[in-house]
């Protein structure tokens, strides 16, 4: 009996040991699978940059932002007209109200006029407040342009689920968001909503964090126009499928050294500059549950620390004459009258 009892304990111990080994093996396999999945996900997010064919042009779009005056917008309009290009234009309410003829003209040419709320970021803002700001922006843009407002962006391109709910309720097609795939700009489609999310091009500024591919982002961090131009070239060299190059037009559209860097970018042969609708149509929308869509909340430069103030840079020649002629033009053919 004692011998049988001992054998039972031996079998029990062996069984326990085998079970323990199996648990460790399973855990190791599972961990390996998870690590593999994470690695695959990371590789997939960068695959766009790595596999873009060298002979294929980048799907590129200009975006103009304006808070202060109209001269930069008019200079951009003149330049883009000469190249048969249109842009996405996001301007502050006071500019829309002060120069309605300009933005109605731009809209008639095919520029996409976006609404905005630039006083406060939308992250964690209550739904009712967001709905009001979205509706106010929509009403203003549509009263000025006579066309449906399709795009909206809050301060820092911040949004959350309340933004999507409010945009959905108001029939707004696109919300602007901070970039999530480096320089590659993408469009996300949350499964739960009709509204889509445009994740803009985003670049790394080292210790100063990440920001949009635009003049202001570098100016605010103390960079020069030449450093901005180098950043644009580095971004293009990554061969993203889609790119959004942004200009705060009161800077890039009015200061000569910054403007010259944009002129270079507009002339690059490996960029296919497109208006909003064509830019959207040329890419695949990424559909997934909203909870899985990556969100970028990083804002490290709240107070600008520029190398020198904007007015210290030499101005683009002819801005006063351009402003004089461009503000009053309401030409039926949609073209700005300028000398």
C-alpha positions as YAML, in Angstrom:
chain: A
units: angstrom
residues:
- id: 1
  name: UNK
  ca: [0.00, 0.00, 0.00]
- id: 2
  name: UNK
  ca: [2.82, 2.38, 0.91]
- id: 3
  name: UNK
  ca: [4.45, 1.68, -2.46]
- id: 4
  name: UNK
  ca: [1.21, 2.46, -4.32]
- id: 5
  name: UNK
  ca: [0.77, 5.64, -2.31]
- id: 6
  name: UNK
  ca: [4.30, 6.74, -3.19]
- id: 7
  name: UNK
  ca: [3.67, 6.03, -6.88]
- id: 8
  name: UNK
  ca: [0.54, 8.20, -6.76]
- id: 9
  name: UNK
  ca: [2.55, 11.10, -5.35]
- id: 10
  name: UNK
  ca: [5.19, 10.60, -8.03]
- id: 11
  name: UNK
  ca: [2.56, 10.65, -10.78]
- id: 12
  name: UNK
  ca: [0.94, 13.73, -9.24]
- id: 13
  name: UNK
  ca: [4.28, 15.53, -9.07]
- id: 14
  name: UNK
  ca: [5.13, 14.61, -12.63]
- id: 15
  name: UNK
  ca: [1.71, 15.78, -13.81]
- id: 16
  name: UNK
  ca: [2.12, 19.08, -11.97]
- id: 17
  name: UNK
  ca: [5.58, 19.54, -13.49]
- id: 18
  name: UNK
  ca: [4.27, 18.82, -16.99]
- id: 19
  name: UNK
  ca: [1.41, 21.27, -16.53]
- id: 20
  name: UNK
  ca: [3.83, 23.94, -15.34]
- id: 21
  name: UNK
  ca: [6.08, 23.38, -18.35]
- id: 22
  name: UNK
  ca: [3.11, 23.61, -20.70]
- id: 23
  name: UNK
  ca: [1.98, 26.86, -19.06]
- id: 24
  name: UNK
  ca: [5.42, 28.40, -19.54]
- id: 25
  name: UNK
  ca: [5.57, 27.22, -23.14]
- id: 26
  name: UNK
  ca: [2.11, 28.64, -23.87]
- id: 27
  name: UNK
  ca: [2.99, 31.91, -22.17]
- id: 28
  name: UNK
  ca: [6.18, 32.13, -24.20]
- id: 29
  name: UNK
  ca: [4.35, 31.47, -27.46]
- id: 30
  name: UNK
  ca: [1.66, 33.99, -26.58]
- id: 31
  name: UNK
  ca: [4.24, 36.60, -25.66]
- id: 32
  name: UNK
  ca: [6.07, 35.88, -28.87]
- id: 33
  name: UNK
  ca: [2.86, 36.31, -30.82]
- id: 34
  name: UNK
  ca: [2.08, 39.61, -29.10]
- id: 35
  name: UNK
  ca: [5.58, 40.90, -29.71]
- id: 36
  name: UNK
  ca: [5.32, 39.77, -33.30]
- id: 37
  name: UNK
  ca: [1.96, 41.51, -33.68]
- id: 38
  name: UNK
  ca: [3.33, 44.72, -32.18]
- id: 39
  name: UNK
  ca: [6.37, 44.56, -34.43]
- id: 40
  name: UNK
  ca: [4.17, 43.91, -37.46]
- id: 41
  name: UNK
  ca: [1.94, 46.83, -36.52]
- id: 42
  name: UNK
  ca: [4.93, 49.12, -36.19]
- id: 43
  name: UNK
  ca: [6.36, 47.92, -39.47]
- id: 44
  name: UNK
  ca: [2.99, 48.36, -41.14]
- id: 45
  name: UNK
  ca: [2.74, 51.97, -39.96]
- id: 46
  name: UNK
  ca: [6.12, 52.72, -41.52]
- id: 47
  name: UNK
  ca: [5.63, 50.55, -44.62]
- id: 48
  name: UNK
  ca: [4.10, 53.45, -46.54]
- id: 49
  name: UNK
  ca: [7.36, 55.36, -46.24]
- id: 50
  name: UNK
  ca: [9.53, 52.36, -47.06]
- id: 51
  name: UNK
  ca: [7.67, 50.90, -50.02]
- id: 52
  name: UNK
  ca: [6.52, 53.96, -51.94]
- id: 53
  name: UNK
  ca: [7.79, 53.44, -55.54]
- id: 54
  name: UNK
  ca: [10.66, 55.77, -56.37]
- id: 55
  name: UNK
  ca: [9.07, 56.78, -59.69]
- id: 56
  name: UNK
  ca: [5.65, 57.57, -58.20]
- id: 57
  name: UNK
  ca: [4.85, 61.16, -57.26]
- id: 58
  name: UNK
  ca: [3.70, 62.12, -53.78]
- id: 59
  name: UNK
  ca: [0.03, 63.07, -53.46]
- id: 60
  name: UNK
  ca: [0.53, 66.62, -52.12]
- id: 61
  name: UNK
  ca: [-1.80, 69.39, -50.98]
- id: 62
  name: UNK
  ca: [-1.24, 72.94, -49.76]
- id: 63
  name: UNK
  ca: [-3.06, 74.16, -46.69]
- id: 64
  name: UNK
  ca: [-3.21, 77.85, -45.79]
- id: 65
  name: UNK
  ca: [-3.91, 79.16, -42.28]
- id: 66
  name: UNK
  ca: [-4.61, 82.81, -41.52]
- id: 67
  name: UNK
  ca: [-5.17, 84.70, -38.27]
- id: 68
  name: UNK
  ca: [-3.86, 88.22, -38.85]
- id: 69
  name: UNK
  ca: [-4.20, 89.79, -42.32]
- id: 70
  name: UNK
  ca: [-5.15, 89.08, -45.89]
- id: 71
  name: UNK
  ca: [-1.95, 89.94, -47.79]
- id: 72
  name: UNK
  ca: [-0.42, 86.48, -47.44]
- id: 73
  name: UNK
  ca: [-3.59, 84.77, -48.63]
- id: 74
  name: UNK
  ca: [-3.69, 87.01, -51.69]
- id: 75
  name: UNK
  ca: [-0.05, 86.30, -52.51]
- id: 76
  name: UNK
  ca: [-0.71, 82.57, -52.24]
- id: 77
  name: UNK
  ca: [-3.81, 82.95, -54.42]
- id: 78
  name: UNK
  ca: [-1.78, 84.68, -57.13]
- id: 79
  name: UNK
  ca: [0.95, 82.02, -57.05]
- id: 80
  name: UNK
  ca: [-1.38, 79.02, -56.96]
- id: 81
  name: UNK
  ca: [-3.51, 80.49, -59.75]
- id: 82
  name: UNK
  ca: [-0.42, 80.69, -61.94]
- id: 83
  name: UNK
  ca: [0.22, 76.99, -61.31]
- id: 84
  name: UNK
  ca: [-3.43, 75.91, -61.67]
- id: 85
  name: UNK
  ca: [-3.45, 74.64, -58.07]
- id: 86
  name: UNK
  ca: [-5.99, 75.15, -55.29]
- id: 87
  name: UNK
  ca: [-5.59, 74.70, -51.54]
- id: 88
  name: UNK
  ca: [-7.38, 73.90, -48.31]
- id: 89
  name: UNK
  ca: [-7.83, 77.23, -46.51]
- id: 90
  name: UNK
  ca: [-8.51, 77.58, -42.77]
- id: 91
  name: UNK
  ca: [-8.93, 81.13, -41.52]
- id: 92
  name: UNK
  ca: [-10.00, 82.69, -38.25]
- id: 93
  name: UNK
  ca: [-13.52, 84.09, -37.98]
- id: 94
  name: UNK
  ca: [-12.43, 87.75, -37.93]
- id: 95
  name: UNK
  ca: [-10.62, 87.35, -41.26]
- id: 96
  name: UNK
  ca: [-13.63, 85.69, -42.88]
- id: 97
  name: UNK
  ca: [-15.88, 88.49, -41.68]
- id: 98
  name: UNK
  ca: [-13.51, 91.26, -42.76]
- id: 99
  name: UNK
  ca: [-12.75, 89.92, -46.26]
- id: 100
  name: UNK
  ca: [-15.81, 87.93, -47.40]
- id: 101
  name: UNK
  ca: [-15.25, 88.75, -51.08]
- id: 102
  name: UNK
  ca: [-11.83, 87.10, -51.03]
- id: 103
  name: UNK
  ca: [-13.07, 83.83, -49.60]
- id: 104
  name: UNK
  ca: [-16.16, 83.70, -51.75]
- id: 105
  name: UNK
  ca: [-13.87, 84.13, -54.75]
- id: 106
  name: UNK
  ca: [-11.53, 81.40, -53.54]
- id: 107
  name: UNK
  ca: [-14.45, 79.04, -52.95]
- id: 108
  name: UNK
  ca: [-15.72, 79.69, -56.48]
- id: 109
  name: UNK
  ca: [-12.30, 78.73, -57.83]
- id: 110
  name: UNK
  ca: [-12.40, 75.40, -56.03]
- id: 111
  name: UNK
  ca: [-10.46, 76.21, -52.85]
- id: 112
  name: UNK
  ca: [-11.87, 74.32, -49.85]
- id: 113
  name: UNK
  ca: [-12.71, 76.86, -47.13]
- id: 114
  name: UNK
  ca: [-12.58, 75.22, -43.70]
- id: 115
  name: UNK
  ca: [-14.13, 76.47, -40.50]
- id: 116
  name: UNK
  ca: [-12.33, 76.67, -37.21]
- id: 117
  name: UNK
  ca: [-12.35, 77.55, -33.55]
- id: 118
  name: UNK
  ca: [-8.94, 78.84, -32.52]
- id: 119
  name: UNK
  ca: [-9.58, 80.07, -28.98]
- id: 120
  name: UNK
  ca: [-9.35, 76.69, -27.29]
- id: 121
  name: UNK
  ca: [-8.44, 73.08, -28.05]
- id: 122
  name: UNK
  ca: [-11.38, 70.66, -28.23]
- id: 123
  name: UNK
  ca: [-9.80, 67.89, -26.13]
- id: 124
  name: UNK
  ca: [-12.22, 67.08, -23.30]
- id: 125
  name: UNK
  ca: [-14.53, 70.01, -24.09]
- id: 126
  name: UNK
  ca: [-18.21, 69.18, -23.36]
- id: 127
  name: UNK
  ca: [-20.37, 68.15, -26.30]
- id: 128
  name: UNK
  ca: [-22.75, 71.13, -26.12]
- id: 129
  name: UNK
  ca: [-19.87, 73.60, -26.32]
- id: 130
  name: UNK
  ca: [-18.26, 71.81, -29.23]
- id: 131
  name: UNK
  ca: [-21.56, 71.59, -31.08]
- id: 132
  name: UNK
  ca: [-22.05, 75.35, -30.71]
- id: 133
  name: UNK
  ca: [-18.56, 76.19, -31.99]
- id: 134
  name: UNK
  ca: [-18.92, 73.81, -34.93]
- id: 135
  name: UNK
  ca: [-22.33, 75.20, -35.83]
- id: 136
  name: UNK
  ca: [-21.15, 78.82, -35.55]
- id: 137
  name: UNK
  ca: [-18.22, 78.06, -37.85]
- id: 138
  name: UNK
  ca: [-20.43, 76.24, -40.32]
- id: 139
  name: UNK
  ca: [-22.98, 79.06, -40.43]
- id: 140
  name: UNK
  ca: [-20.27, 81.68, -40.98]
- id: 141
  name: UNK
  ca: [-18.36, 79.83, -43.71]
- id: 142
  name: UNK
  ca: [-21.54, 78.96, -45.58]
- id: 143
  name: UNK
  ca: [-22.88, 82.52, -45.35]
- id: 144
  name: UNK
  ca: [-19.61, 83.84, -46.84]
- id: 145
  name: UNK
  ca: [-18.94, 81.23, -49.53]
- id: 146
  name: UNK
  ca: [-22.45, 80.09, -50.41]
- id: 147
  name: UNK
  ca: [-21.12, 76.52, -50.24]
- id: 148
  name: UNK
  ca: [-21.32, 73.72, -47.68]
- id: 149
  name: UNK
  ca: [-18.58, 73.74, -45.04]
- id: 150
  name: UNK
  ca: [-16.98, 70.30, -45.23]
- id: 151
  name: UNK
  ca: [-13.84, 70.66, -43.10]
- id: 152
  name: UNK
  ca: [-13.29, 71.91, -39.54]
- id: 153
  name: UNK
  ca: [-10.31, 72.25, -37.22]
- id: 154
  name: UNK
  ca: [-10.03, 73.47, -33.64]
- id: 155
  name: UNK
  ca: [-6.94, 74.92, -31.95]
- id: 156
  name: UNK
  ca: [-3.97, 72.56, -32.37]
- id: 157
  name: UNK
  ca: [-6.23, 70.42, -34.60]
- id: 158
  name: UNK
  ca: [-7.56, 68.89, -31.38]
- id: 159
  name: UNK
  ca: [-10.61, 66.64, -31.42]
- id: 160
  name: UNK
  ca: [-12.23, 63.90, -29.36]
- id: 161
  name: UNK
  ca: [-15.33, 61.73, -29.60]
- id: 162
  name: UNK
  ca: [-17.58, 64.69, -28.78]
- id: 163
  name: UNK
  ca: [-16.16, 66.43, -31.85]
- id: 164
  name: UNK
  ca: [-17.06, 63.46, -34.03]
- id: 165
  name: UNK
  ca: [-20.57, 63.28, -32.58]
- id: 166
  name: UNK
  ca: [-21.17, 67.01, -33.13]
- id: 167
  name: UNK
  ca: [-19.67, 66.97, -36.62]
- id: 168
  name: UNK
  ca: [-21.83, 63.97, -37.49]
- id: 169
  name: UNK
  ca: [-24.94, 65.73, -36.23]
- id: 170
  name: UNK
  ca: [-24.12, 68.79, -38.36]
- id: 171
  name: UNK
  ca: [-23.16, 66.82, -41.47]
- id: 172
  name: UNK
  ca: [-19.53, 67.99, -41.46]
- id: 173
  name: UNK
  ca: [-17.45, 65.55, -43.51]
- id: 174
  name: UNK
  ca: [-13.92, 66.04, -42.16]
- id: 175
  name: UNK
  ca: [-12.19, 66.97, -38.91]
- id: 176
  name: UNK
  ca: [-8.53, 68.03, -38.91]
- id: 177
  name: UNK
  ca: [-6.22, 66.20, -36.49]
- id: 178
  name: UNK
  ca: [-2.57, 66.27, -35.51]
- id: 179
  name: UNK
  ca: [-0.42, 63.84, -37.43]
- id: 180
  name: UNK
  ca: [-0.07, 60.19, -36.42]
- id: 181
  name: UNK
  ca: [2.05, 58.67, -39.23]
- id: 182
  name: UNK
  ca: [5.05, 60.97, -39.40]
- id: 183
  name: UNK
  ca: [5.12, 62.97, -42.64]
- id: 184
  name: UNK
  ca: [2.50, 60.71, -44.24]
- id: 185
  name: UNK
  ca: [-0.92, 62.37, -44.07]
- id: 186
  name: UNK
  ca: [-3.82, 59.92, -43.84]
- id: 187
  name: UNK
  ca: [-7.60, 59.87, -43.58]
- id: 188
  name: UNK
  ca: [-9.29, 57.74, -40.92]
- id: 189
  name: UNK
  ca: [-12.92, 56.64, -41.05]
- id: 190
  name: UNK
  ca: [-14.30, 55.75, -37.60]
- id: 191
  name: UNK
  ca: [-16.71, 52.84, -37.94]
- id: 192
  name: UNK
  ca: [-19.22, 54.56, -35.67]
- id: 193
  name: UNK
  ca: [-19.41, 57.89, -37.53]
- id: 194
  name: UNK
  ca: [-19.82, 59.37, -41.00]
- id: 195
  name: UNK
  ca: [-17.29, 62.12, -40.26]
- id: 196
  name: UNK
  ca: [-13.71, 61.35, -41.29]
- id: 197
  name: UNK
  ca: [-10.47, 62.43, -39.63]
- id: 198
  name: UNK
  ca: [-7.66, 64.03, -41.65]
- id: 199
  name: UNK
  ca: [-4.39, 63.34, -39.87]
- id: 200
  name: UNK
  ca: [-1.97, 65.95, -41.23]
- id: 201
  name: UNK
  ca: [1.74, 65.57, -42.01]
- id: 202
  name: UNK
  ca: [3.75, 65.57, -38.79]
- id: 203
  name: UNK
  ca: [7.51, 65.96, -38.34]
- id: 204
  name: UNK
  ca: [10.02, 65.54, -35.53]
- id: 205
  name: UNK
  ca: [11.71, 68.66, -34.15]
- id: 206
  name: UNK
  ca: [13.87, 66.81, -31.63]
- id: 207
  name: UNK
  ca: [13.74, 68.28, -28.10]
- id: 208
  name: UNK
  ca: [10.97, 70.64, -29.21]
- id: 209
  name: UNK
  ca: [8.66, 67.72, -29.97]
- id: 210
  name: UNK
  ca: [6.63, 67.05, -33.09]
- id: 211
  name: UNK
  ca: [4.53, 69.44, -35.15]
- id: 212
  name: UNK
  ca: [2.92, 70.08, -38.51]
- id: 213
  name: UNK
  ca: [5.03, 70.47, -41.62]
- id: 214
  name: UNK
  ca: [4.70, 74.25, -41.76]
- id: 215
  name: UNK
  ca: [6.56, 77.55, -41.52]
- id: 216
  name: UNK
  ca: [5.09, 78.55, -38.15]
- id: 217
  name: UNK
  ca: [6.10, 75.29, -36.46]
- id: 218
  name: UNK
  ca: [9.75, 75.95, -37.27]
- id: 219
  name: UNK
  ca: [9.63, 79.73, -36.79]
- id: 220
  name: UNK
  ca: [8.14, 79.26, -33.31]
- id: 221
  name: UNK
  ca: [10.97, 76.89, -32.42]
- id: 222
  name: UNK
  ca: [13.68, 79.32, -33.46]
- id: 223
  name: UNK
  ca: [14.46, 77.85, -36.87]
- id: 224
  name: UNK
  ca: [15.44, 79.82, -39.97]
- id: 225
  name: UNK
  ca: [13.78, 79.76, -43.41]
- id: 226
  name: UNK
  ca: [16.70, 77.64, -44.69]
- id: 227
  name: UNK
  ca: [16.13, 75.11, -41.91]
- id: 228
  name: UNK
  ca: [12.46, 74.98, -42.85]
- id: 229
  name: UNK
  ca: [13.42, 74.31, -46.45]
- id: 230
  name: UNK
  ca: [15.74, 71.50, -45.33]
- id: 231
  name: UNK
  ca: [12.92, 69.97, -43.29]
- id: 232
  name: UNK
  ca: [10.62, 70.03, -46.33]
- id: 233
  name: UNK
  ca: [13.30, 68.31, -48.42]
- id: 234
  name: UNK
  ca: [13.89, 65.67, -45.73]
- id: 235
  name: UNK
  ca: [10.15, 65.02, -45.55]
- id: 236
  name: UNK
  ca: [9.87, 64.61, -49.31]
- id: 237
  name: UNK
  ca: [12.87, 62.26, -49.30]
- id: 238
  name: UNK
  ca: [10.91, 59.88, -47.06]
- id: 239
  name: UNK
  ca: [8.54, 59.30, -50.00]
- id: 240
  name: UNK
  ca: [5.22, 59.41, -48.14]
- id: 241
  name: UNK
  ca: [2.18, 58.51, -50.17]
- id: 242
  name: UNK
  ca: [0.34, 61.66, -49.10]
- id: 243
  name: UNK
  ca: [1.60, 64.97, -47.76]
- id: 244
  name: UNK
  ca: [0.11, 68.23, -46.52]
- id: 245
  name: UNK
  ca: [2.40, 71.25, -46.59]
- id: 246
  name: UNK
  ca: [1.01, 74.05, -44.43]
- id: 247
  name: UNK
  ca: [1.68, 77.78, -44.51]
- id: 248
  name: UNK
  ca: [0.57, 80.34, -41.97]
- id: 249
  name: UNK
  ca: [0.16, 82.80, -44.79]
- id: 250
  name: UNK
  ca: [0.94, 85.90, -42.68]
- id: 251
  name: UNK
  ca: [4.45, 84.35, -42.41]
- id: 252
  name: UNK
  ca: [5.11, 82.15, -45.45]
- id: 253
  name: UNK
  ca: [3.02, 84.30, -47.78]
- id: 254
  name: UNK
  ca: [4.48, 87.68, -46.82]
- id: 255
  name: UNK
  ca: [8.13, 87.19, -45.74]
- id: 256
  name: UNK
  ca: [10.46, 86.77, -48.69]
- id: 257
  name: UNK
  ca: [12.94, 84.25, -47.26]
- id: 258
  name: UNK
  ca: [10.12, 81.94, -46.15]
- id: 259
  name: UNK
  ca: [8.19, 82.47, -49.37]
- id: 260
  name: UNK
  ca: [11.18, 81.42, -51.45]
- id: 261
  name: UNK
  ca: [11.27, 78.05, -49.66]
- id: 262
  name: UNK
  ca: [7.63, 77.47, -50.63]
- id: 263
  name: UNK
  ca: [8.36, 78.43, -54.23]
- id: 264
  name: UNK
  ca: [11.03, 75.71, -54.27]
- id: 265
  name: UNK
  ca: [8.58, 73.15, -52.85]
- id: 266
  name: UNK
  ca: [5.92, 74.01, -55.41]
- id: 267
  name: UNK
  ca: [8.47, 73.35, -58.15]
- id: 268
  name: UNK
  ca: [9.61, 69.88, -57.02]
- id: 269
  name: UNK
  ca: [8.89, 67.39, -59.80]
- id: 270
  name: UNK
  ca: [8.25, 64.48, -57.41]
- id: 271
  name: UNK
  ca: [5.24, 66.22, -55.86]
- id: 272
  name: UNK
  ca: [1.83, 66.01, -57.51]
- id: 273
  name: UNK
  ca: [0.03, 69.09, -56.19]
- id: 274
  name: UNK
  ca: [-3.73, 68.59, -55.99]
- id: 275
  name: UNK
  ca: [-6.79, 70.42, -54.75]
- id: 276
  name: UNK
  ca: [-8.74, 69.05, -51.81]
- id: 277
  name: UNK
  ca: [-11.15, 66.73, -53.63]
- id: 278
  name: UNK
  ca: [-8.47, 65.24, -55.86]
- id: 279
  name: UNK
  ca: [-6.09, 64.84, -52.91]
- id: 280
  name: UNK
  ca: [-8.74, 62.95, -50.95]
- id: 281
  name: UNK
  ca: [-9.70, 60.79, -53.93]
- id: 282
  name: UNK
  ca: [-6.09, 59.73, -54.51]
- id: 283
  name: UNK
  ca: [-5.70, 57.86, -51.22]
- id: 284
  name: UNK
  ca: [-7.22, 54.93, -49.38]
- id: 285
  name: UNK
  ca: [-9.31, 55.84, -46.34]
- id: 286
  name: UNK
  ca: [-8.38, 53.79, -43.24]
- id: 287
  name: UNK
  ca: [-11.56, 52.43, -41.62]
- id: 288
  name: UNK
  ca: [-11.47, 51.11, -38.05]
- id: 289
  name: UNK
  ca: [-13.27, 51.45, -34.71]
- id: 290
  name: UNK
  ca: [-12.79, 54.93, -33.27]
- id: 291
  name: UNK
  ca: [-11.13, 53.54, -30.13]
- id: 292
  name: UNK
  ca: [-8.33, 52.11, -32.28]
- id: 293
  name: UNK
  ca: [-7.61, 55.28, -34.26]
- id: 294
  name: UNK
  ca: [-4.36, 56.79, -32.96]
- id: 295
  name: UNK
  ca: [-4.57, 60.29, -31.50]
- id: 296
  name: UNK
  ca: [-1.76, 62.80, -31.15]
- id: 297
  name: UNK
  ca: [-2.15, 65.28, -28.26]
- id: 298
  name: UNK
  ca: [1.45, 66.43, -28.11]
- id: 299
  name: UNK
  ca: [1.81, 70.22, -27.99]
- id: 300
  name: UNK
  ca: [5.23, 71.31, -26.71]
- id: 301
  name: UNK
  ca: [5.52, 74.82, -28.11]
- id: 302
  name: UNK
  ca: [2.80, 77.00, -26.60]
- id: 303
  name: UNK
  ca: [4.91, 80.17, -26.36]
- id: 304
  name: UNK
  ca: [6.88, 80.93, -29.55]
- id: 305
  name: UNK
  ca: [10.63, 81.44, -29.22]
- id: 306
  name: UNK
  ca: [11.63, 82.63, -32.70]
- id: 307
  name: UNK
  ca: [15.06, 83.47, -34.06]
- id: 308
  name: UNK
  ca: [13.60, 86.87, -34.93]
- id: 309
  name: UNK
  ca: [10.17, 88.44, -35.19]
- id: 310
  name: UNK
  ca: [8.15, 88.12, -38.40]
- id: 311
  name: UNK
  ca: [8.35, 91.83, -39.23]
- id: 312
  name: UNK
  ca: [12.14, 91.68, -39.06]
- id: 313
  name: UNK
  ca: [12.22, 89.56, -42.22]
- id: 314
  name: UNK
  ca: [12.17, 91.31, -45.58]
- id: 315
  name: UNK
  ca: [8.67, 91.47, -47.06]
- id: 316
  name: UNK
  ca: [7.62, 89.95, -50.36]
- id: 317
  name: UNK
  ca: [7.65, 92.82, -52.90]
- id: 318
  name: UNK
  ca: [4.35, 94.24, -54.11]
- id: 319
  name: UNK
  ca: [2.13, 93.16, -51.20]
- id: 320
  name: UNK
  ca: [0.46, 96.57, -50.80]
- id: 321
  name: UNK
  ca: [-0.55, 96.72, -54.45]
- id: 322
  name: UNK
  ca: [-1.67, 93.09, -54.34]
- id: 323
  name: UNK
  ca: [-3.83, 93.80, -51.31]
- id: 324
  name: UNK
  ca: [-5.31, 96.93, -52.91]
- id: 325
  name: UNK
  ca: [-6.40, 95.05, -56.02]
- id: 326
  name: UNK
  ca: [-7.17, 91.67, -54.51]
- id: 327
  name: UNK
  ca: [-9.60, 92.63, -51.76]
- id: 328
  name: UNK
  ca: [-12.15, 94.36, -53.96]
- id: 329
  name: UNK
  ca: [-12.13, 91.92, -56.87]
- id: 330
  name: UNK
  ca: [-15.37, 90.02, -57.40]
- id: 331
  name: UNK
  ca: [-14.67, 89.01, -60.99]
- id: 332
  name: UNK
  ca: [-17.27, 86.60, -62.35]
- id: 333
  name: UNK
  ca: [-14.54, 84.39, -63.79]
- id: 334
  name: UNK
  ca: [-13.18, 83.85, -60.29]
- id: 335
  name: UNK
  ca: [-9.79, 85.40, -61.08]
- id: 336
  name: UNK
  ca: [-8.16, 88.00, -58.92]
- id: 337
  name: UNK
  ca: [-7.46, 91.32, -60.63]
- id: 338
  name: UNK
  ca: [-3.84, 92.22, -59.96]
- id: 339
  name: UNK
  ca: [-1.04, 94.06, -61.74]
...
